[in-house]
Amino acid sequence: MLRRGVIPRDQIMMQWFRPMVQTLTVLGLESSCDDTAAAVVRQTEGEPAQVLSSVVHGQTDLHSAFGGVVPEIAARAHAEKLDVCVQQALEQAGLTLQDMDAVAVTAGPGLIGGVMSGVMCAKGISAATGLPLIGVNHLAGHALTPRLTDGITFPYLMLLVSGGHCQYLIAHGPEQFTRLGGTIDDAPGEAFDKTARLLGLPQPGGPSVEAEAHDGNPKRFRFPRPLLDRPGCDLSFSGLKTALMRMRDQIVAEKGGLTRQDRADLCAGFQQAVVDTLAEKTRRAIDLYLDTSPAEPVIAVAGGVAANTAIRAALESISADSGARFTAPPLHLCTDNAAMIAYAGLERFRLGARDGLDLSARPRWPLDQTSPAMLGGGRKGAKA
């Protein structure tokens, strides 16, 4: 019989050998295009992740006069702002570099000058502090964001739809993705930007076109729905942009210019064509995903174009029809940010991933290493 207050020896041994719950805090850096960002993310194993800080410095004003992102200007701005972003992110989190467990950085794909700026900054931090360095695929950052925000489990279907990329992926793990299809030329975000430029709307084009479309008639102009006559989940938006340009020129030739209603109707027709195309391709991707018999089907969307309310509404409706749960990150985590990079780095870190100071910046970096590379290279970076 044990005396009161005495702990049995076997219970003591169990406490000694009980696995320790690990809490990781990761600094993330993002500079793949025209947003310079830093963030701090913390997660205790088995619990939801916390975004302790997220700082984003955009470059819209620097590129507005050029109608698009100028890589050289973007790279220079990243080099000037990265250390400022890091300092602000740490201050917002109330932490120092000594409180970090690792530093994660976008190592590709993207505009090579910007990616190099981020990688070199992260290398400097790693070399100075001894923090482990984790290179992150920018697309994986977007693809894993629903796990950061909603804690969803693998496998899930991801539509990654951003300024330079558009892919349907089945996410099996932090580093394991199967691509079902993607764009063979322009991504939707590029098409929105080009449409805005053709119609004299400000950049970035996505929000501008969406705002104009709100007051337009989507049925006045009938634009093509690219590749719907072909099987599979591949997409194309270059021809859609060209069709809009020809319709604009026809109206100008007939009337001597565009009225505000003409412009709104063009935007509404263009946006509806994008929505219809993504809706049908998503139905096909869902069928392929459900064939894998996921225990709890989840359809997720991420990337800058996921902020478009018409696209979100269509995808949510399709997911409901299929019986799958639909999830989309908050709008501020759809566009480029460093919180997604910090979280993706955290997931890689838990798997034992570490990179050396020879980490290279990569303009191309496909998530699915087994599928053939997508064709084409867009204005915002080569297709992965």
N, C-alpha and C positions, 0 to 999 in steps of 0.2 A: 504494500500500500504506500502511495506517495504522500509526502507531507504537502499541506496546502501551500500553494505558491511555487512549488517545484515543477519545472517543465520537463516532461519526459524526454529522454535522450533522443528517441527516434524523431520527435517533433523538432528538436534542435537541428538534427541532421537534415531534415526536410527543408528547413528554413535556409540552411547553408547552401543547399544545392538547388534552391528555387531559382529559375532564370530571372535575371534582373530586367526590369522594364526599361527600355532605352529611350531617352528623349534626345532628339537631334535638332539642332538649330543651324540653318544653312543660309548663307548670303548668296543671292542670285544676281547675275548681270545679264542684260539683254541689249543688243545693239545691231540686230541683223538687217534693219532697214532704216526707217526714219524716226524711230523712237529710242531715246536713250533712257534706260531704266535700271533701277536697283531695288531689291526687296529682301526682306528677312522672313523666312517661314520656319515655324517650329512644329514638331509633331512628336508626341509620346506614342510609342508603339501601341496599337490597338485603339487609339483615340483619334478623333478628327484633327486634321491639321489646322494650324492657326497662321494667318497672315499677320505678322506683327508690324510690318510696314511695307509700303509700296509707293515708289517714287517714279514718275514718268515725265521726262522732258521731251515734248514733241518738237518737230522741226517744220511744221506747216508753213510758218512765215518765211523760212529760209528758201523754200522751194516753190512758193506760190507763183512767182513770176515766170517760172519755167514750165508750168503745166504738169509737173511730175517730179519725182525724186531724182536729184542729181547726185550720183554716187560719190563724187569727190567732195562735194559740200557736206554730204551726210557723214562721211568718214571723219572729216575735220571737226565737225560739231560733236561727234561721239567722243573723240579724243579730248575735247575741251570740257565735256560735261560728265564723263563717267565718274571721276573722282568726287565731283560735287554730289552726284546721285548717291554714291556709296555713303558719303558722310551724312547726307540727309536721311537715308534709310536707316542707318545705325542710330541716329539721334531720335528718329520717330519711334524706333523699337526700344529705346532706352538701353541699348547694349553697345558693346565694343567688339572689335575684331577678336579679342581674347575670349569672348563668349560664343564664338562660332565653332561649329564642328567641321565645316567644310565650306568652300567657295565654289559655286556652280556658275557656268558661263555658257551662253550660246556659242557653239563652235561651228555652226552651219545648220542648214543652208541659208544663204542670204547674199547680200551685196558684200563682196569679199573685203572691201576696205573697212566697212563697219564691223564685220565679224572679227577681223584682225584687231581692231581697236579694243573690243571687249575681251578677247582672248589674252592680249598682252597685259591689259589691266589686271585680269584675274591671275595671270602668272606672277605679276609683281606682288600682288597680295599674298599669294601662296608662298613665294620665295622669301618674303619678308617675315611672315608669321609662322610658317611651317604648316599651315592649314592644307589638308588634302584638296586637290584640284579635281573637279568633275566637269568634263565636257558634256554638254547637253545638245541634243538635236532639237532645233527650234520647233519642228513639227511635233515632236514628242511632247514638248511643253504644252502646245495646244491640245494634243490628243489626251493628255493626262489631267487636264484642268478639271473635268467633271469629277475626278477622284478627289482633287483638292477641295472642291466646293460642295460636293454631294456625297462623297465617300462611296461611290458605286463600286461594285466588284467586277472582276473579269469573268468571262469575256463580255464586251459590249460593242455595239456598232457605233462608229464615230464618223460623222461627216465633218471633215476639216475644210472649212471654206473661208479663205482669207484673201488678202490682196494679191498674193502671188501664187497661191496654191489652192487646189480643190481635189480632195481625195475621199473615197469611201474606204474605211479601214475597220477590220475587226481587231480590237485590242485584246490580246491574250495575256499580256504582262507588260511591265514597264519597258521592256526592250524587245517585245515580240509582237509584231503587227503583220496582218495579212491585208494586202491592198486588193480591193474588189474592183476598183476603177478609179479614174481620175481624169483631169482635163488634158487634152492633147495639144492645146495651144493656150489661149488666154484663160486665166482664172476669172471667176465672176467679179472679184474686186477690181481687176484690171479693166474689165469691160465697163463697170460702173464709172471708173475714173475716166476712161476714154469717152464715154457717153457724155459725161459732164463737160469735158473739154470741147467736144463737138457742139454742145449747146450753150457754151459760154457760162457755165456754172462753176462756182468755186470748188477747189480741191480741199479735202479729199472728196471724191465724187460720190461715194456711197450715200452719205447723209444728204448731200445736195439733191441727188436724183430722187431719193426716197421722199424728201420734203416736197419737191415739185410734183411727184406722182400722186401725192395725197389729194391734189385738186384736179387731177386729170382723169380722162376717160380711157380705161385700158382697152376698150373695144374699138376705138376709132381707127387705130392702125394695127394691122395684123402682121406681126413679126414672126420669123421662123422659130421653131422649137428644135434646135440642132440635135442630130443623132438619135432622135426618138424612133426613126425608121430602122435603126440597127439594134441588134441584141446587145446585152451587156450594160455596164455601168459607166462607160467612158463618157466624157463630156467635151463640148467645144463651144466657145463663146465668141470667137473671132468673127465668124460670119454674121452673128447677131449684131455686133457693133457696126459692121459694114452695111447691113440692111438699114439700120437707123440712119447712118450717114446719107445713104441714097434717098431715103424718105425725106430727110431734112432738106437736101438739095432740091428735090422735086417741089416741095412746098415753097422754098425761096424762089425758085424759077417761076412758079405760078403766081405768087402773091407779092414778090419783091422783098420778102423777109418773113420772120416768124413772129406771131403774136404770143403773148404770155400763155394763152390757152393752147396754142399749137405746141409750145414747149412742154407744158404740163401733160398734154395727151401723149406726146412722144415718150416722155419719161414713164408714164403709167403703162403704156404698151410694152416698152422695153422691160420694165420691172416684172410685168406679168409673164412675159416670155421666159425670164430667168426663173421665176417661181414655178411655172408649169414644168419646165425642163428638170429642175431639181426635184420636184415632187415625183415625177414619173421615175427618174433614175433612183430616187430613194426607195420607192416601192420595190424596185428590182433588187436593190442592195439588201433590203429587209428580208426578202424571200430567201436570198442566199445565206444571210446571217441566221435566220430561223432554222434553216436546214442543218445547222450545227447543233441544234437542240440545247440552247443555253437554258440553265435552270431558271434564271430570272431575266428575261429579255429587257435590255435597256438600249434605247436609241439616244445618242448624244450628239450635239452639234457645238462646234467651237470655231474660233477664228473671227476676224473682224466683220465679215459679211453676215455672221450669225447675229449681229446686232440689228439687222433689218427685220422689222416687225412683221412684214408680209411673208417673208421667207420662214420665220419662226412659226407663225400661225399655221402655214401649210404643213410644215414638218410635224408639228404637234398633232394636227388632225390625222395625218397619215399614221403616225405612231399609235394613236388611240385606236384606229381601225385595225391595226395589226395585233392589238392586245399587248403592246410593249410600253414600258414606261419611257416617257420623254424627259430629257433633262438638257438644260442649256445654262452655262455659267452666267453670272451677272454681267451686264454690258461692259463694265470697266475691266473685266477679265477676259473678254472676247478679243479685244484688240491686243497688240503686242504689249507685254508687260514682263517684269522680272519675277513676279511671284510664281508664275507658272514654271519658270526656269529653275527657281530655287526648289520648288516641289519636285520637279522631274529629277533634279540632281539628288534630292533627298531619297527618292525611290531607288535611284541607281546606287547611292551610297549604302543603303541597307542591303543591297545585293552584293556588296563587296567591290563595286567598281571604283577604281582610282585611275587618274591620268597623270602623266609626268609633265615636266616643263617642256617636253617636245610636242605637246598637244598642238595640232595644226588647225587653222581655220579652213573650212571647207565650203565652197560655193554650192556644191551638190552633196546631198546626204540622204538617200532614200531611207524611209522607215522600214519598208519591206525589202530586205536585202536579196530575196530570192526572185522577185518579179522583175521583168524587163523594165528598164528605165522609161519613164514617160517621155513623149516627144516634145520638142519645143523648148524655148526659153523665153520667159516673159520679162516685161520691163522691170518688175520688182525682184527679179532673181530667176535663176535657172530652175526648171521644173525638177523635182526630186524623183 
